[in-house]
Amino acid sequence: MGFINAIPGAVAQGLIWGLFAIGLYISYKILDIADLTVDGSICTGACVLAALMSRGVNVYLCILIAFLAGAAAGAVTGLFHTAMGIPPILSGILTQLILWSVNLKILGKANVSISSRKYPVLLSSIDNLGAIIVSAVFCALIIVGLFLFFYTEIGLTLKSTGDNEAMSRAQGVNVSFNKVLGLAISNGIIAVSGALLAQYQGFADINMGRGAIVIGLAAIIIGLSVSLKIKPNFVVSLIGVVGGGIVYYLVYSFVIFLGLDTDLLKMLSAIVVAIFLALPYLKAKYFNKAKAKDKPAVAKNQAGGEENA
């Protein structure tokens, strides 16, 4: 019964983290960049919203500014990589370190409360059904927006940059601009998820983004493992990624219900991600090799059968 009662909260959090995973999907899958900025930019979104709402700014304007702040963080990572020649993973780490100080300055202290009893938030853990509806609407709007964007000329060239950078450059595409733009959009969406998460939790904390990339990767891997078997296209993949976030948090809640030490949950998430990432390699190395060994034997038996006939 306890687990059943926890399901609405798990779905609400899963949708919020599914939105985070959509942002991560752009850098990880479309641009093929391992962007570690995300651990900082989700916190930036939360800090910007908390700091502005506590000063009486409209919640929708707060979310918009949070998106712009996250986009700026992503653009900084992109410029570190494209303008200064720093490898993408190190660029993300540098921006993440910068954001820790920036986020602390934005909040003014380590933790700021934005309780739904005091502020007009859009969603709250007190009302999980309302939180599910609001989060689902945001996910739907982002998916539709990305679908429309990625089928424009700029969106298609951004996709081609991730697919084949050398070929895109040879075709006259400004790949540096595309990388900066893609990372800006990615981290902007992630900052929006942070703004929603801060409202749901009722506070923004300077450390709330720590380890976020593991949750995002888990949602992407779980979601794509299912969605690509159904219909491998862009929209279905994004919906699958959101579904992966929900599945992750349902499993998370179930593990807590079983009494597992919550201190081990991050480690469990990392192990799950490592297993899913390793599966294609292990399949190619062992399963396909074993299959190839069986083929000559089958062919030999068939040839022998033909001779006997």
Phi, psi and omega in degrees: 000323181297320180293319179299319178294333182277348185299313180303319178294321179294320179295317180299313179293324179298322178293319178296315179286337173295323175296319174302316182295328176298315178298317179294327179302322182297315181282319187282318185260319184277311180274345182060044179237129175276095187263111180270004175299333191301328178297332178269323186287330176294323177290325177300315178301316180294317183293318179298313181297314181297317181295319182284317181296324179293346177255010174089013180283143179303139186298323180292322176293323177299317181294320178298315180293324176298318177300314181295322179294317177295320178298321178297320178297316178297321179295323177298315177300315179299319180289323174305318183283311188277321185271334184247356176073018179278135179306146185305316184294323177288325176300317178296320179296317180298314179296321179300318178294319177299318183295330179301314179291319180298315180297321178296321178292322179296314181287324184087342176202179187288336187210133177231130181272139172227060183301141179294342178284341184246330185239149182279069181283160180278333181211157183205154177291346177290327180239087184292325179297315177297322179295322178297315181296312181297314181296319179296321178296316178297316179299316181296317181296318180294317180297315179297316180299317179292322177300314179294320182292315186285358173249015167270173180298316180296317180298319180293322178290329177294318176298316182295330177298318178288325182289313182206093185297317182296316180294319179298317179296322179294333179273005177089013179281138177277088187292329179296314178299318181297321179294317179296316179297314181298317179292327177294313179298315180304308184285335174296314178296320179296321177295324176297318178298324176295322178295320177292320180296320179297319178295318181296316180286331183091012179196162171240135183234144184296337183255012189289345181265001185295125180078010183297325183299330179294317178296317180297317179295320178299316179297318180296312184293316178297314183295316183288330179296335178264312188294325182290339176280336181279299180200106186285077172227174190298310184294315179299322178298316180294319177297319177298322179296318177296317177299324177298323176296319179294314180300317180303313183285334173293317177295318178304312180294321180294321179295319177296319179299325179286348175096014178293143178302121183295340177293341183265358187292323177297318178296318178299318178299315180297321179294318179299314179298316181299319180296313181295323179291328182279339185304313179301319180294314181295322179296315181293324185281319187252310184292311181294326179294318178295323179295321180293326179291326181289330185298314178301321180295319179295317180296322180294318179296321179294320179295319178297322179295321180294320180295318179297323178295000000 
